[in-house]
Amino acid sequence: MKKMLLITAFLFAFMPFIAYAAGPGAKPGFHPHISVQEEYNDNINLTGTNEEDDFITTVKPGLKYSNMDSVSGIDLDYTAGFVFYDSDSDKNYVSHNGLLNLKYLTKEHFNFYFKDSFIRSDDPREREYFTLTEENKYVLSTKMEREVYWRNVAAPTVEYQFGPENRVGVNYRNNIYKTESTAGEDSREDYLNPYFAYSFDPKNAVYLEYGYTIGNFEQSPDLIGHRANAKYTHRFDPKFSVFGEYTFSMRDFDSPSVDYDVHEPSVGISYAFSPTLNGSAQAGYFLKDPQTGSTKDGISYKAGITNRDVRTSYVLSLQGGYNEDFFTSENLGFSRYHRLTGSVTHSLDMRTSIGLYGNGERADFDSDRKDWIWGIGATASYNPLKWLIFSLDVSHKKRDSNVDINDYAENRGVLIITATY
C-alpha cells in the first residue's frame, strides 16, 4: 500500500503536464496515458489449497493513436506495466499489452488489413485474443501459478473486392505462445484461410471458406488441421435474415493422439431491432467421429444480443456444443461445453458509470474431467476531470472440478487511477 501512495503522489505531480498535452497544441490522434493500479487478490495462484494472497501495485504508462477513416488508417493501443508484489519481490516483472489494426483500401479494389495482439503477463487466466473486454471470454486452460508468459498473434488479410459484398481473399494467422512455467508448454499455430463471399442479389448470398492449420507443440503431439465451411444467407429485409451453414473439420495428430473429424450443420437468424440493438440465434448438431473409439455428438447453439447506446451498453452471449482448447497453457483439447457470458454498463451521468459482468461455463473433456467455471464482478468509474478517471473492479471467480486439484476460488479488488490525453 505504501508503494501505491508514493506512486499516486508521483502521478498527480505529473498530471499538469498531461493536462497541458490535452490542450489546443496537442497533436491530433495521439493519446498518451498513465495509470496506477492497486490490486488485492486472496488467491494469486488459483489453487484449491494453500491459497496465497497479496497486494499487487502496477504502474502502467501507455499510448493510443488513431487516424482511421473509411479508406485507410492505423489504430494502436499499447500499455506497459511495472508490476510490484508486496509480499514477494521475486515475482516483480514488466507486463506488455498491445493491439494494432491497419487498413488500406486501394482504388483498384484490392484491400489490405493487418491485426496484431501482443500480451506479456503472469495472470493465470487468459482472455481469448481479439475479443473485447466486455465479452468476458477466457480460454479454458488455467495456470495454477504466477509465471510469466507471452503471446503474439499476427493476422494479415489480402482480398479483392468486386462488388459491395463480393470479395475473394486470404487470411493468415501466426499465433505464438511462450511460457516460463514448467507446467505449461510453448506452442505455435500457423493458419491459412482462403475465403469467397458473393451476393447473387440484395436478398441472397453465399460464403465459402477453407482453413489449414499447422500446430507445433513443445510436448503434446503436433497437429495438422483442415476446416471447410459453407454458408447461405437469405435477407428478408435489411434488418432480418436467416442462414444455414455446414462445417467440416479434420484433426490429424502425431502419435499417440487419436485423429478425429467433426461434422456440424446448423441454421440461424439475425435481427436488428434498432441501430444500436442487434440479436442473433443459431442451432445445430455436431458429431465427432474419431479414428478409434466411440463417437460423440450433441446439440450446438449460439445466441447473442448486443446493445450499444449513449447511456446503457450490454452484451449477452449463450453458446454450447464443442470446443477445442489448443495453443494455450494446458492444451486441453476437445470438450463438450455450455457457456453463458454477459456484461452491462450504465452511465448514471456524464461523469459516473457502473457495470456488472458474469460468466458460467460447463466443460466435459475427453479425459473424463468435468469443470464448472463461474464468476461475477462489478465495476464503477468516476471522471471528475476530462483527463482523470477513478475506477474500481471487484470480482469473485470459482472453478469446481471432479479432479480436485483443479478447484479454486478467487476474490479480487482493483482500484485504478488514470490520467489520459
C-alpha positions, 0 to 999 in steps of 0.5 A: 500500500505504501508503494501505491501512495508514493506512486499516486503522489508521483502521478498527480505531480505529473498530471499538469503536464498531461493536462497541458498535452490535452490542450489546443497544441496537442497533436491530433490522434495521439493519446498518451496515458498513465495509470496506477493500479492497486490490486488485492487478490486472496488467491494469486495462484488459483489453487484449491489449497494453500491459497496465497494472497497479496497486494499487487501495485502496477504502474502502467504508462501507455499510448493510443493513436488513431487516424482511421477513416473509411479508406485507410488508417492505423489504430494502436493501443499499447500499455506497459506495466511495472508490476510490484508484489508486496509480499514477494519481490521475486515475482516483480516483472514488466507486463506488455499489452498491445493491439494494432489494426491497419487498413488500406483500401486501394482504388483498384479494389484490392484491400489490405488489413493487418491485426496484431495482439501482443500480451506479456503477463503472469495472470493465470487466466487468459482472455481469448485474443481479439475479443473485447473486454466486455465479452468476458471470454477466457480460454479454458486452460488455467495456470495454477501459478504466477509465471510469466508468459507471452503471446503474439498473434499476427493476422494479415488479410489480402482480398479483392473486392468486386462488388459491395459484398463480393470479395475473394481473399486470404487470411493468415494467422501466426499465433505464438505462445511462450511460457516460463512455467514448467507446467505449461508448454510453448506452442505455435499455430500457423493458419491459412484461410482462403475465403469467397463471399458473393451476393447473387442479389440484395436478398441472397448470398453465399460464403465459402471458406477453407482453413489449414492449420499447422500446430507445433507443440513443445510436448503434446503431439503436433497437429495438422488441421483442415476446416471447410465451411459453407454458408447461405444467407437469405435477407428478408429485409435489411434488418432480418435474415436467416442462414444455414451453414455446414462445417467440416473439420479434420484433426490429424495428430502425431502419435499417440493422439487419436485423429478425429473429424467433426461434422456440424450443420446448423441454421440461424437468424439475425435481427436488428431491432434498432441501430444500436440493438442487434440479436442473433440465434443459431442451432445445430448438431455436431458429431465427432467421429474419431479414428478409434473409439466411440463417437460423440455428438450433441446439440450446438447453439449460439445466441447473442444480443448486443446493445450499444447506446449513449447511456446503457451498453450490454452484451449477452452471449449463450453458446454450447456444443464443442470446443477445442482448447489448443495453443494455450497453457494446458492444451486441453483439447476437445470438450463438450461445453455450455457457456453463458457470458454477459456484461452491462454498463450504465452511465448514471451521468456524464461523469459516473458509470457502473457495470456488472459482468458474469460468466458460467461455463460447463466443460466435459473433456475427453479425459473424463474431467468435468469443470464448472467455471463461474464468476461475477464482478462489478465495476464503477468509474468516476471522471471528475476531470476530462483527463482523470478517471477513478475506477474500481473492479471487484470480482469473485471467480470459482472453478469446481472440478471432479479432479480436485486439484483443479478447484479454486476460488478467487476474490479480487479488488482493483482500484485504478487511477488514470490520467489520459490525453 
